[in-house]
Amino acid sequence: MTLRPSSRADFSFFEPIRVRWADIDMQGIVFNPNYLVYADTAMTEYMRAVGFPYPDALLPFGADIFAVNSSVDFRVSARFDDLLDVGARIERIGRTSFRFRISVFRGDGMLADMHNTYVCATPGETRRPLAVPAAFIERVEAFETLKPERA
């Protein structure tokens, strides 16, 4: 899925990440799957920033979240010791799911653009879909400058 390129102005939240030696491959650039690790780090810190630190904050609602889709558009490579800003925002909220938009920037240049979709469901093995908790939606909408699309 090709995404409309993000700009820094689209994000209210950034997580700084310094590229480690362990992140790069034989070509001297960040190994592709590490962008999903950066996305996961940014998502976790975003959840903390909106007052719903993962994983415990959704448990009082009888809920957990499970990743069901990820997509990455690579644009420019990052290299060892680069200081990156990983922007994260929730761009869409459905009845039982929400989609994060996550973009990796070096300065003003965008390196990778991603989205991760999570389904809200009962914890454990049953994983029955649940409505996204209203309290979570309210916090996200209050936090975001660019309001999430509602489906």
N, C-alpha and C positions, 0 to 999 in steps of 0.2 A: 504494500500500500504506500503510495507516494503521498507525503504530507505537505501541506502548505508550509513553506519554511517559517520557522519561528524567528522572532527577534528578541533581544534582551528585554524590550519593553513589555512583552507578553507575560512576564513572570514577576510575581511578588516575592518569590522565594528562590534563593540560590544556596547550594552547598559547595564550598570550595574543596577541590581535590587536587593533590599534587601527584603527578604520574610517577609511580615507583619503578625501579629497575625490573621488578617481577612482573610488571604490567606489559612490557614490550616483548616483541617477537624477534625473530632472526633478521627481519627487515629494519629493525630499529624503531618501529612504530607500535602504538598500542594494539595489542592482539584483540581482534574484533569482539570476542565474547566479553572482554572486560568493560565495554561500554554498558552492557546489561548489569554488571556489578556496580558501576557508577550510578546507573538508574535506580537500582535497589537501595543504595545508600541514600540517594537524594529523596526517594519516596519515604524511607523510614524517618528521615529528619523532617520532612514536610509534615508527616503525620504528627510528630512531636510538636512542631511549630503551631499547628492548628488546635492543639490540646487533646489529641487522640493518639498518644504514643502507642505504637504497635509493639506487641500484639495484644496487650492487656486491655486497652481502652474500649474495645468493641465487645469484650466478653460480658459486661453487665447488660448488654442488649441481646445476649444469647447468640452473638455473631462472631464470625471470623471472616477473613478475606482470602481468596484463592486466585492466583494468577491464571488467566485462561488464554491470554494472547499477548505477544510482544512483537514489535516491528521496529527495525532500525534502518534509517537512511543515512549512509555514510557519505560525508562530503569532503572533509580534509582530515589528514592524520594528525594525531597528537604524538609527541615524542617524550622520551625520558626527561623528567624534571619540569615539564610544562606545568604551570598552574592553571587549572581549569575551573570554571564556574559551571555547575550543573543546575540548570533551572528546572523547577518542577511545579506543575500546577494540575489541578483536576479540570479537564476541559469539557467533560461530559458526565452527567449523572443520569442513569436510567432508574428503573424501578428496583432492580436487584444488583446492578453493577455500576461501576464508574471507571472512567478512563483517564489515566495520567498522561499528560504531555510532558516529555522530558527532553531537554536540549542541552548539549554540551558546547560551551563557548570557551575560546581562548581570546581574551580581550573582547573585541566586538565581533570577531569572526565565529560563525557557527560551524562546529566540526561534525556533529551528528545530531539527528533529530529522531526521536523515538516516541512510541506510545505503548503503554502497558495497560491492559484491561484486567480488572479484578471483579470477581463475583462475590457478593456478600452471601454467606451461607452459615448453617449451623456448624459448630466446631466438631472435630472428630471425624469418624468414618462416614457418618450419615450424609453430611454436606448437603442438606436440603436448602434450596435457595430461600433467602430472606430479603425483605425490603431493606434498602439502605436506611439506617437509622436517621430519623428526622433531625436529631440533635447534631449528628455529624454533618448533614447537609447544611444546616444553619451556620455552623462554624466555618465550613468551607466557603460558603457564599459571603460571609462577613470578611473573610481573610483575603479573598481574591479580588484583584483590581479588574481583571478580565473575567467576568462572571461565567461559570460553566453553563454549557448548553444543557437543557433539561429535556429528557425524552419520555 
